[in-house]
Amino acid sequence: MLREKLRYVVGLLAICAAPVLADDTAGGINLVDTLWVLIAGFLVFFMNAGFAFVEAGFCRAKNAVNILAKNYIVFAIAALAFWAVGYGLMFGKGNAVIGMDSFAVNETAHNPAAHIPVSAFFFFQLAFASAACSIISGAVAERIKFGAFIIFGTLLVAFVYPITGHWIWGGGWLGAMGFHDFAGSTAVHSVGGWAALAGILLLGARIGKYREDGSVRAIMGHSIPLATLGGFILWLGWFGFNPGSELALDANVPRIALTTALASCAATVSAMVTAWAILGKPDLSMIINGCLAGLVAITAPCAVVSPFGSVIIGLIAGVLVVGAVIIFDKLKIDDPVGALSVHLVNGIWGTLAVGLFAVPGYVTGVSGLLYGGGPKQLTLQLAGVAAVGAAVFSVSLLLWYVIGKTLGMRVSREEEIGGLDIGEMGMEAYNGFQIFTTEG
């Protein structure tokens, strides 16, 4: 009897509240969509913890505080830079190349999603901008100056990320041509990857990473459990990242969540199998990065591919990430956490996958080669990858170079050997434990 009464009361409340939740008639704001976008934004924000744990776990104990500090401060600098400058350049009413209004975001700022408040749209986009910056942190870990990273991250979120973002999402030329990147395989992940690659090339490898004969010396992370926790947090956050990019709680959201899940699971398995076959062991670090690679790869096509297509995309992503880690090592491009293999390589793959696997009818005008759409979409996707890559890499290389010549990019040899925690931060992650540090 009590249960039936409770059901009646809940049902009555739902009926009464439905018109209010459906629409705020005073402002045309859909409160259900607003709530969903905010929740998705909160999930993406929490990915900062995931990045922090993955990067810290994959690096040595003597650098843990430094890495955690970078990932903690990155959202703060991203928020201020994106609020003051970046949002206006990305979403302001400008031209095909750059937005040019709505600086210092307020209630009157231009809002491409009029059914939710501009503040909700801004917060969701801010979480993406912060994620792009977090990608760089791990790639340049264990030898970069803390101040150099902060300055570059601020400039990236204020100027570099918003301009290419405008091309894709803000009414710019790539979006107008038909380039499709639903949630940011290129707009977020490849941008972070290209910027990280430029930094790595100027920084050089960590001391002891390569022997005198040129062979690779593996530098093991200090806490695989911490990295595993970070991987799970990022996995959870991606269910805000991709479904939240619909910017509405509609019938597409469950399908996007499904394609996201299937691609990440397929990539996790294929990375494990590939690592097992090549390295002789089912390397957990490769399994974690395999999952992340699948998530990056499905980020662009998640709204336009079938579940079957998402599995194929994920399977290929898992193989790519293992191969890329090995190749980057052979090229002496020292990436301590595999950020380039996850975000750059699979950001490119996921973007191109749209041109191969997009199912006609999901999004008007977007149809993949393997589904009868011809080569047009694949060509557009390739053009977008090339344009964004060239722009971000060249500008990032210039910014890193100027920072290196003025402030300096790399810590001293003594600080690097002793650890950035003591040299840069003045504290230890594990106080009371003796951390032995040597060059070799």
Secondary structure, 3 states (H helix, E strand, C coil): CHHHHHHHHHHHHHHHHHHHHHCECCCCECHHHHHHHHHHHHHHHHHHHHHHHHHHHHCCHHHHHHHHHHHHHHHHHHHHHHHHHHHHHHHCCCCCCCCCCCCCCCCCCCCCCCCCCHHHHHHHHHHHHHHHHHHHHHHCCCCECHHHHHHHHHHHHHHHHHHHHHHHHCCCHHHHHCCCCCCCHHHHHHHHHHHHHHHHHHHCCCCCCECCCCCECCCCCCCHHHHHHHHHHHHHHHHHHHHHCCCCCCCHHHHHHHHHHHHHHHHHHHHHHHHHHHHCCCCHHHHHHHHHHHHHHHHCCCCCCCHHHHHHHHHHHHHHHHHHHHHHHHCCCCCCCCHHHHHHHHHHHHHHHHHHHCCCCCCCCCCCHHHCCCCHHHHHHHHHHHHHHHHHHHHHHHHHHHHHHHCCCECCHHHHHHCHHHHHHCCCCCCCCCCCCCCC
